[in-house]
């Protein structure tokens, strides 16, 4: 612990990838969400000027959302994938910098770029794989939890639900 703390205090630039990741992720998410909002509601923004109550706003926006569900899902997925890619780049860079600081005692920002460029695809694909595996666990766990009868937990009636729940875990 002491060696790690000393290495970090001698290399405060180790926090730069994490700070850049935070700010770039927020800025990009706001820009992409604003673009999506304007894309979907752009033609209807003039009708929102005369809205005086939340009910009127909901009566205008909800039909637009229903019409553009697939576009909203596509924009959301694009935002998630782009942000995940950028986070993978900065995480790979931070790992490279930490490795260099551990080995040599000093770390440089150029290491962030080199390690980020070298490992971004592998880390990005690994994060997607972990996310899909987590989603698969949820897909199996929810039906199993819905079907299981707690009062008769070990009865043969709960075998199917128990297997789904077990597969989810």
Secondary structure, 3 states (H helix, E strand, C coil): CHHHHHHHHHCHHHHHHHHHHHHHHHHHHHHHHHHHHHHHHHHHHHHHCCCCCHHHHHHHHHHHHHHCHHHHHHHHHHHHHHHHHHHHHHHHHHHHHHHHHHHHCCCCHHHHHHHHHHHHHHHHHHHHHHHHHHHHHHHHHHHHHHHCCHHHCCCHHHHHHHHHHHHHC
